[in-house]
Amino acid sequence: MGKTRLLTEFGQGTSLRRQDYTEAAIRAVRDALWHNSINLAELFGRDKSEMLIDVEIGVAAPDRVDADAVAAVFPYGQVSVRAVQGGLDVPRADGKAPTVIAVAALSVSFEMEDV
C-alpha cells in the first residue's frame, strides 16, 4: 500500500494589524477548506479518520507559526503541518507592524493499494 494524493486545495489568510503568523495561517487553512465540500472519504468507502492531511503554510516568518494550533482546525484526519518560507509581509503606510499574508496548500491522501 502506498500514500495516494487525491485532492489538493489552496487558501490565503491575513493578519492585518497584529502580525500574528499563526492566525494568518489558520485563516488560510479555513479559506482552503471552505472552497470545497467533497465527501472524499465516503467516495472511497473510508472513514474520515483515515484521511492523511498534509498542510504546507507559506509565511515570511515560518518559525512564528504554531503548527499544533493550525492542525486543531481540522475536525478529523491525520494532520501534518509544515510552515515554510513564503507568503508576504506587506509594509503599512503608518510604519507599524506589516500586514501578514499566509498561503496554504492542503493535500488529502489515503493509504491505497498500488495499481
C-alpha positions in Angstrom: 0.0 0.0 0.0 1.2 3.5 -0.8 0.1 7.0 0.1 -2.0 8.3 -2.8 -2.9 12.0 -3.0 -6.5 12.6 -4.1 -7.1 16.3 -3.5 -5.2 19.5 -3.2 -6.7 22.8 -2.3 -5.3 26.3 -1.7 -6.1 29.2 0.5 -5.0 32.6 1.7 -5.2 34.3 5.1 -4.1 37.5 6.7 -3.3 39.2 10.0 -3.9 42.8 9.3 -2.6 44.6 12.4 -1.3 42.1 15.0 1.4 40.4 12.8 0.1 37.1 14.0 1.5 34.4 11.7 -0.5 31.6 13.3 -3.8 33.4 12.9 -2.9 34.2 9.3 -2.1 30.5 8.7 -5.4 29.4 10.4 -7.3 31.8 8.2 -5.5 30.4 5.1 -6.4 26.9 6.0 -10.1 27.8 6.7 -10.2 29.6 3.3 -8.9 26.4 1.6 -11.4 24.2 3.5 -14.3 26.5 2.6 -13.5 26.1 -1.2 -14.9 22.6 -1.3 -17.3 20.2 0.3 -16.1 17.0 -1.3 -17.1 13.8 0.6 -13.8 12.2 -0.3 -13.7 9.5 2.5 -17.2 8.3 1.7 -16.4 8.3 -2.1 -13.8 5.6 -1.4 -15.7 3.8 1.4 -13.3 5.1 4.0 -13.6 6.5 7.5 -12.7 10.2 7.8 -10.2 9.4 10.4 -8.1 7.6 7.7 -7.6 10.8 5.8 -3.9 11.9 5.6 -3.9 15.7 5.5 -0.6 17.4 4.7 -0.7 21.1 5.2 2.1 23.4 4.0 1.9 27.1 5.1 4.0 29.7 3.4 4.7 32.8 5.6 7.6 35.3 5.9 8.4 34.0 9.4 7.7 30.2 9.5 9.2 29.9 13.0 6.3 32.0 14.3 3.6 29.6 13.2 2.1 27.3 15.9 1.6 24.1 13.9 -0.5 22.5 16.6 -2.9 25.4 16.5 -3.2 25.1 12.8 -3.8 21.3 13.0 -6.5 21.9 15.5 -8.7 23.5 12.8 -9.3 20.0 11.3 -12.2 18.1 12.8 -10.8 14.7 11.6 -8.0 13.1 9.8 -4.3 12.6 10.5 -2.9 16.1 10.1 0.7 17.1 9.4 1.5 20.8 9.3 4.7 22.3 8.0 5.5 26.1 7.9 7.9 27.2 5.1 9.4 30.4 3.8 6.8 32.2 1.7 3.7 34.3 2.0 4.3 38.1 2.2 4.7 40.8 4.8 3.3 44.0 3.4 4.6 47.2 4.9 2.0 49.6 6.3 1.9 53.3 5.5 1.9 54.2 9.2 5.3 52.3 9.7 3.8 49.9 12.2 3.9 46.1 12.0 3.3 44.9 8.5 0.2 43.0 7.3 1.0 39.3 7.2 -0.2 37.2 4.3 -0.1 33.4 4.6 -0.8 30.9 1.9 -1.8 27.3 2.5 -1.7 24.2 0.4 -3.8 21.2 1.7 -3.3 17.8 0.3 -5.6 14.9 1.2 -4.4 11.3 0.7 -5.2 7.8 1.7 -3.1 4.7 2.0 -4.3 2.7 -1.1 -3.4 -0.4 -2.9 -0.8 0.2 -5.6 -2.4 -0.3 -9.0 
